[in-house]
Amino acid sequence: MGRKLAAPLDARPVSANSNEVVLSNGRRAVIKACSPTNDSFGVTAKMLPRPDEILVAVESDRGDVEIWRLSPDQFQATMRESPSAASRGVDTKLVRKRFAITNGVAAGSFTKAQLDAEG
């Protein structure tokens, strides 16, 4: 989902295998997706120092997406360890989707039809 959102957000992917992007204003961001069944999203500890902002794509049951912007400081203030990632040897920090919705800044929304049209 993250890479699919790069074009509608007017962002340029940093690499083919990452959700890290450069926004049109030159700021670096990472796009993290939350499906309707996920209550959290994660950023690896390795990536955490790089983005200027974290864009959280919250998907509805209909497939529409709302984007919420968090600062790295906001993310770090509420992050917790991911037990499942740790068991695989990956250091991932999690934040609840509800935190992004209630504390983030609305950064856009896209209907499923708009996203499907992007390819």
FENURCOR-V930208 format. One record per pair of residues at least 24 apart in sequence whose ideal C-beta (glycine too) atoms are under 6 Angstrom apart, sorted by sequence separation. I is the first residue (numbers start at 1). J is the second residue. If there is no record, write none. Layout:
BEGIN
i;j
I;J
I;J
END
This chain:
BEGIN
i;j
28;52
29;53
30;54
31;55
32;56
33;57
34;58
35;59
27;52
36;61
5;31
29;55
2;31
70;100
2;33
1;33
68;100
68;101
70;104
69;104
68;104
69;105
69;107
42;82
67;107
67;108
66;109
56;100
65;110
45;91
64;111
44;92
64;112
63;112
42;92
43;93
5;57
42;94
40;94
1;57
40;96
39;97
34;97
8;110
8;118
7;118
END
